[in-house]
């Protein structure tokens, strides 16, 4: 396959344009197969383009290509002689908006809560219990607590830093930000197992109450626009109603668990 430079739009053969041909330059080396190059190739083919797939098989070849075209990264896509750019540029070219690093999204919490609910249904099904019941909801909340705790435990340091932006107790006592993920996960696990309610109930009640007050103050009183640490310190989830709901669910589970002990 030739590595000739792509023609400009004016020089491109009309016949080639009719065939919607694209030229892709990507790294395909013995020790590295560029994932964004693979994605670019798939996207082009998915959009109906005939792809001239040019492999950059050495570091020297890749550096020479980037210097020649004045670019700093590969892959690079050319359509009808015009350079489109890398994978994100290609997505934008096809009308797929690419979120920036600072843009917020509820996708992580939707994924966690959705998965937690399906897991709760699976548990109810396995146990032979009604799918629509109070037990399903309480199991869903407990599972969601564990899933959220796992996200925080992946990088406790990062979580505690973001948590300090709004949690009232962590601001007064920094170690609370490090303890929180373990407490949330432990409470959820104990509730799923149905053991030690005298521990899981007060733990969830305390965590949920402090969290709810902290989020309410930061969002609805102080009117601050912050990111929530609910799915870890590197998340782009906005602090707001969803975060408040998470804490209210834990608060409610704590009250429910203690009520069951009292009965």
C-alpha positions as CSV (number, residue, x, y, z in Angstrom):
1,X,0.0,0.0,0.0
2,X,1.5,3.3,-1.0
3,X,2.4,6.0,1.5
4,X,2.0,8.9,-1.0
5,X,0.8,12.2,0.5
6,X,-3.0,12.8,0.3
7,X,-4.1,15.1,-2.4
8,X,-5.8,18.4,-1.5
9,X,-9.5,18.7,-1.8
10,X,-9.2,20.5,-5.2
11,X,-6.8,17.9,-6.6
12,X,-8.8,14.9,-5.4
13,X,-10.2,12.7,-8.1
14,X,-14.1,13.1,-8.3
15,X,-14.2,9.3,-8.8
16,X,-12.4,8.8,-5.5
17,X,-14.7,11.3,-3.8
18,X,-17.7,9.3,-5.0
19,X,-16.3,6.2,-3.4
20,X,-16.0,8.1,-0.1
21,X,-12.4,7.1,0.4
22,X,-10.5,7.8,3.6
23,X,-6.8,7.5,4.3
24,X,-5.8,6.4,7.8
25,X,-2.3,6.6,9.2
26,X,-1.9,4.6,12.5
27,X,0.8,2.9,14.5
28,X,1.0,-0.8,14.0
29,X,4.2,-2.0,15.7
30,X,5.3,-5.4,17.0
31,X,5.0,-4.1,20.6
32,X,2.2,-1.6,20.2
33,X,-1.0,-1.6,18.3
34,X,-2.6,1.9,18.7
35,X,-6.2,1.5,20.1
36,X,-7.3,4.8,18.8
37,X,-6.1,3.8,15.3
38,X,-8.2,0.7,15.6
39,X,-11.2,2.7,16.7
40,X,-10.7,5.2,13.9
41,X,-10.6,2.4,11.3
42,X,-13.8,0.8,12.7
43,X,-15.6,4.2,12.8
44,X,-14.7,5.0,9.2
45,X,-15.9,1.6,8.0
46,X,-19.0,1.9,10.1
47,X,-19.7,5.2,8.4
48,X,-19.4,3.6,5.0
49,X,-15.9,4.8,4.0
50,X,-13.4,2.7,2.0
51,X,-10.3,2.9,4.2
52,X,-6.7,3.1,2.9
53,X,-5.0,1.8,6.0
54,X,-1.4,3.0,6.2
55,X,0.6,1.3,9.0
56,X,3.4,3.2,10.8
57,X,5.5,0.3,11.8
58,X,8.5,1.9,13.5
59,X,9.1,4.8,15.9
60,X,11.2,6.6,13.3
61,X,8.5,6.2,10.6
62,X,5.9,7.6,13.0
63,X,8.1,10.6,14.0
64,X,8.8,11.4,10.4
65,X,5.1,11.3,9.5
66,X,4.2,13.6,12.4
67,X,7.0,16.1,11.5
68,X,6.0,16.0,7.8
69,X,2.3,16.8,8.6
70,X,2.9,19.1,11.5
71,X,1.0,17.0,14.0
72,X,1.9,15.7,17.5
73,X,-0.2,12.5,17.6
74,X,-1.4,9.6,15.6
75,X,-3.7,8.2,14.2
76,X,-4.5,10.8,11.6
77,X,-7.3,10.6,9.1
78,X,-7.6,12.2,5.7
79,X,-10.9,12.4,3.9
80,X,-11.0,13.7,0.3
81,X,-7.5,15.0,0.7
82,X,-8.4,17.1,3.8
83,X,-6.9,16.2,7.2
84,X,-9.6,15.5,9.7
85,X,-7.3,14.7,12.6
86,X,-7.2,12.1,15.4
87,X,-9.9,9.9,16.8
88,X,-11.7,12.6,18.7
89,X,-11.6,14.9,15.7
90,X,-13.0,12.1,13.6
91,X,-15.9,11.5,16.1
92,X,-16.6,15.3,15.9
93,X,-16.5,15.1,12.1
94,X,-19.3,12.6,12.2
95,X,-21.3,14.6,14.6
96,X,-20.5,12.7,17.8
97,X,-19.8,15.3,20.5
98,X,-16.6,14.6,22.5
99,X,-16.9,15.6,26.1
100,X,-14.0,17.6,27.6
101,X,-12.2,16.7,30.8
102,X,-14.1,19.3,32.8
103,X,-17.6,18.4,31.5
104,X,-19.9,16.7,34.0
105,X,-22.0,13.6,33.4
106,X,-24.4,11.4,35.4
107,X,-23.4,8.3,33.4
108,X,-21.2,6.8,36.2
109,X,-24.0,6.9,38.8
110,X,-26.6,5.8,36.4
111,X,-24.4,2.8,35.6
112,X,-23.9,1.9,39.2
113,X,-27.5,2.4,40.3
114,X,-28.8,0.5,37.3
115,X,-26.4,-2.4,37.9
116,X,-27.2,-2.4,41.6
117,X,-30.9,-2.6,40.8
118,X,-30.4,-5.5,38.4
119,X,-28.2,-7.3,41.0
120,X,-30.9,-6.9,43.6
121,X,-33.5,-8.4,41.2
122,X,-31.1,-11.3,40.6
123,X,-30.7,-11.9,44.4
124,X,-34.5,-11.9,44.9
125,X,-34.9,-14.3,42.0
126,X,-32.3,-16.7,43.3
127,X,-33.8,-16.6,46.8
128,X,-37.3,-17.2,45.4
129,X,-38.7,-13.9,46.8
130,X,-41.0,-11.4,45.1
131,X,-39.2,-9.1,42.7
132,X,-41.4,-6.2,43.6
133,X,-41.0,-5.9,47.4
134,X,-39.5,-3.8,50.1
135,X,-36.7,-6.4,50.4
136,X,-35.8,-5.7,46.8
137,X,-35.4,-2.0,47.5
138,X,-33.4,-2.5,50.6
139,X,-31.1,-5.0,48.9
140,X,-30.7,-2.5,46.0
141,X,-29.6,0.2,48.3
142,X,-27.2,-2.1,50.2
143,X,-25.6,-3.3,46.9
144,X,-25.4,0.2,45.6
145,X,-23.5,1.2,48.8
146,X,-20.9,-1.5,48.1
147,X,-20.6,-0.6,44.4
148,X,-20.1,3.1,45.3
149,X,-17.6,2.1,48.0
150,X,-15.6,0.1,45.6
151,X,-15.3,3.1,43.3
152,X,-13.9,5.2,46.2
153,X,-11.5,2.4,47.4
154,X,-9.7,2.4,44.1
155,X,-8.0,5.6,45.0
156,X,-8.8,6.7,48.6
157,X,-6.3,9.5,48.4
158,X,-7.9,11.1,45.4
159,X,-11.4,10.6,46.9
160,X,-10.5,12.2,50.2
161,X,-9.2,15.3,48.4
162,X,-12.3,15.8,46.4
163,X,-14.5,14.9,49.4
164,X,-12.8,17.8,51.4
165,X,-14.4,20.3,48.9
166,X,-17.8,19.9,50.5
167,X,-18.1,17.4,53.4
168,X,-18.5,19.2,56.7
169,X,-17.0,16.5,58.9
170,X,-14.0,15.9,56.7
171,X,-13.2,19.6,56.8
172,X,-13.1,19.4,60.6
173,X,-11.3,16.1,60.8
174,X,-9.4,15.1,57.7
175,X,-9.1,11.4,58.5
176,X,-12.8,11.0,58.0
177,X,-12.3,11.3,54.3
178,X,-10.0,8.2,54.4
179,X,-12.4,6.3,56.7
180,X,-15.6,7.0,54.7
181,X,-15.1,4.5,51.8
182,X,-14.4,1.6,54.2
183,X,-17.4,2.5,56.4
184,X,-19.8,2.7,53.4
185,X,-18.6,-0.5,52.0
186,X,-18.7,-2.3,55.3
187,X,-22.2,-1.1,56.1
188,X,-23.4,-2.3,52.7
189,X,-21.8,-5.7,53.0
190,X,-23.3,-6.3,56.5
191,X,-26.7,-5.3,55.2
192,X,-26.6,-7.6,52.3
193,X,-25.6,-10.5,54.6
194,X,-28.2,-9.5,57.2
195,X,-25.6,-9.6,60.1
196,X,-24.5,-7.2,62.8
197,X,-27.4,-4.7,62.3
198,X,-26.3,-2.9,65.5
199,X,-23.2,-1.9,63.6
200,X,-24.4,-1.4,60.0
201,X,-27.5,0.6,61.0
202,X,-25.8,3.3,63.0
203,X,-22.9,3.4,60.5
204,X,-25.2,4.0,57.5
205,X,-27.3,6.5,59.5
206,X,-24.3,8.5,60.5
207,X,-22.7,8.5,57.1
208,X,-25.9,9.3,55.3
209,X,-26.9,12.1,57.7
210,X,-23.5,13.9,57.6
211,X,-23.4,13.5,53.8
212,X,-26.9,14.8,53.2
213,X,-26.4,17.9,55.4
214,X,-23.0,18.5,53.7
215,X,-24.4,18.2,50.1
216,X,-27.5,20.3,50.9
217,X,-25.5,23.1,52.4
218,X,-22.9,23.1,49.5
219,X,-25.5,22.9,46.7
220,X,-28.7,24.5,47.9
221,X,-27.5,27.0,50.5
222,X,-24.0,28.0,49.4
223,X,-24.9,27.6,45.7
224,X,-21.5,26.1,44.9
225,X,-20.9,24.2,41.6
226,X,-18.7,21.2,42.5
227,X,-18.0,17.7,41.4
228,X,-19.2,14.8,43.6
229,X,-16.8,12.3,45.0
230,X,-19.5,9.6,45.2
231,X,-18.0,7.5,42.4
232,X,-14.4,8.3,43.3
233,X,-12.0,11.2,43.2
234,X,-11.6,11.3,39.5
235,X,-15.2,11.5,38.5
236,X,-17.0,14.2,36.6
237,X,-20.4,13.7,38.3
238,X,-21.9,17.0,39.4
239,X,-22.7,17.5,43.1
240,X,-26.4,17.9,43.4
241,X,-29.7,16.0,43.6
242,X,-28.2,12.6,42.8
243,X,-25.5,13.0,45.5
244,X,-28.2,14.1,48.0
245,X,-30.3,11.1,47.0
246,X,-27.4,8.7,47.6
247,X,-27.0,10.0,51.2
248,X,-30.7,10.0,51.9
249,X,-30.9,6.4,50.8
250,X,-28.1,5.5,53.2
251,X,-29.8,7.5,56.0
252,X,-33.1,5.7,55.3
253,X,-31.3,2.3,55.3
254,X,-29.7,3.1,58.6
255,X,-33.1,4.0,60.2
256,X,-34.7,0.9,58.6
257,X,-32.0,-1.4,59.9
258,X,-32.2,0.0,63.5
259,X,-36.0,-0.2,63.3
260,X,-35.8,-4.0,62.5
261,X,-33.5,-4.5,65.5
262,X,-36.0,-2.7,67.8
263,X,-38.9,-4.9,66.6
